[in-house]
């Protein structure tokens, strides 16, 4: 195994707090909570604990199914997640449904605020693929209720991380109790410490995770009689107080530490995409900081890494040739860009800032970004063996349609290949570009694009035969 320095240890919560103990009725006097800060708090899975750093799936497995959908929840569990983060909103008639945004606009074929719609109206809608942007194609899946999500995971060894649900905590507790599944819930919030303490005292069976960010770094000292079962620490940069080793060590000494790897602003740059370049730049660094749980947008890849797979080479065979897009030929004869300035965000250019071809760092991914209609760039590829090669690219876009790419290996341009909308600019997938006959030697391969907005490209790969690890590297979407 990798250097997974922390584990979740079953049995650290004392017996009077064991799951299955009675929970007070809502509004009843709060019983004394017997867990003290002298005993380190710890999360617990409903069926059995795992002696490894846990994986938390952000909004379920949205790479295969719509975010916050029942199939996405179950696929995340199948792909190795011990915790599945879901988002909650309440309908006009008081039902809790899984929805991240205040409106249904992004993720469904409808419009309007969740709290202005009845459950029947929301059930008439259909979820869009992935994260919904584009707008992405509509599926036949409906918005699930919280009760339906509990029924879906019953018997699975997973926790449901109840994000955006703090204001509904009492209703959530009622529904968990009614299903006999309190041990499947992980409450989450960023209230003041006093309110969090009151909740933990009132509901000793409920597992609670407290969020600490820039504004709440002092909260840790306020948990003197009750300790959250986990603390999520979010940080923009490694200069933040809560990102310092001594602060993280103090959290780790008291409870389980939850860190994130989805994007820079919650992880200080230690992201999923950085991990695919080098795990020491992402997941391993978070584990070395003491993480007991890592929340991710790439469940399959982090689980593969957890099982000692070299994620930097996923999708490759010994004979594969991969060229990074940012290694384009920086010569105006070999590229065309729609403007003469570099569009990378401040501090994110990873190559020549004066080049109009935008080689950028996007939350850890080193890519050519902002590729627009009519633009092209050229990659130089060294071929050791002559033959027919399958070409593929890793790319992203959040606009429908996803655009096209045309390949020219030096013998003339082929037919445009449609690219799917991946529903988020950080959501990369791999598309096959067809078979090309190449002689031994150096080849200049030109990639020309169309797109209604912009797309991004990570790499170009050549394979003699099928790519390896397609189940790990592809998203479950299809080109239009």
C-alpha positions, 0 to 999 in steps of 0.5 A: 500500500501507499503511505496511508499514514492514518486509519479509521479505527473501529471502537474508539467511540465508547459503548454508550454512543454505539450506533443503535442506541436510542435517539431523543425525540425532537424537542425532548430534553437533551441527554448528557452526551458521554463522549468527551474530548478525552476520547478521540472521536471517529467516524464509523461505517454502518456495517464494518470499518475499513483500515485505510484512508477512506474515499468520499465521492463528491456528488456521487459518481457523476462521471457515469450518471447525473450528480446526486442521482440514485445510480450515481450513488450506487456506482460510487459505492461500487467504485470504492467510495466509503462515503458519498456526499449528497446535497439537500434542498427542501421542496415547497411542500416540505420534502427533502430532495437531492439537489445542489443548487437552489434552482433545478436549472443546471441539472434538470430539464426544468427551471425554478427554485426548489422551494417554489416547486412541489415534489410532484412538480420536481418528479416530473423533471428529468436529470441531465447527464453529469453535472448538467452544464451545456445544457447536457443531454437529458436522461430518464432519471428523476430527482430522488428524495432523501428517503429514496436515497436511504432505501438505495444504500441500505445494506451497503457499507457507506455513509451519506455525507449530508451536505447543505442539509444543516438547516434541515437537520431535524427533518433529516434525523426524523427520516433517518430514524424512520428508516432505521438508518441513523448510522448511515448519515453523516451530518455536516455543517459550519454553524458556530461551535455552540450550535454544533455542541447543542446538536451533538449533545441532543443527538449522540447517535448522529455522526457529525462533521464540522467544517473549518475554513478561514472564518472558523479556525477558532472553532476547534478550541470551542469543542471542550465537552463534545467533539465532532466525529470528523472535521473537514478542513478547507484551505485556499493556500498552504499559508492559511492558518488551518493548513499549518502542520500544527493545526492539522495535527491538533485536529488529528489528535482529537478526531478524524480529519477530512480533506478535499481534492476537488479543486484548488480553493478547498485543497491548497492546490493538492487536487485530483488532477495534480494527483494524476500528474504525480500523487505526491502533488495531491492525494499522497500529500493530503494523506501525509497531512493526516487525512483520514478521508479524502473527498474527490471528484475522481473516485475510480482513479483515487481508489486505483491509486489506493490499491497501488496502481500507477495512476500517472500511466493509467490508459497506457501500455508499454508501447503507448506514446503520449504527448502532453498538449502543453508541449505544442510546437510554439511556432506561429507556423504550427498553430492558430489562435483567435487572439494574440494574448495568453488567456491563462488566469493570473499565475496559471500559465505553465509555459510561455506567457507571451504565446497566444496558445493558452498552456494553463494550470487548471486546478492541477491539470496541465492543459491547453485551454480556451481552444476556440472555433478554428484554432489549431496546434501541433504536437511533435511525436516520435514513432519507434515502430511503423504501423497503424496507430489508434489516436486518442485525446483527453479533453474537457468542455462544458458546452453543448455540443462539445465541438469537433477535432480534425487530425492531420498526421502530415498526409492530409486532414481526416474527417472531423471527430465529434467530441462530447460535452463533459459537463464541466471544464474540470471533467476530462474524458478520452475520445478515440480519433481513429486509426492512422498509418505512421512511418518510423520517425518524427511526426508533426500531428496537427489538431484543428478544432471547432467549438461554440465556446471553448474546450481544453486538451490534456494529451494526445496518445498513440496506441498499437491496438486498444488503449489500456484501462478504459474503465478507469480513464473514460467517462460514461458519456457518448459523443453527440 
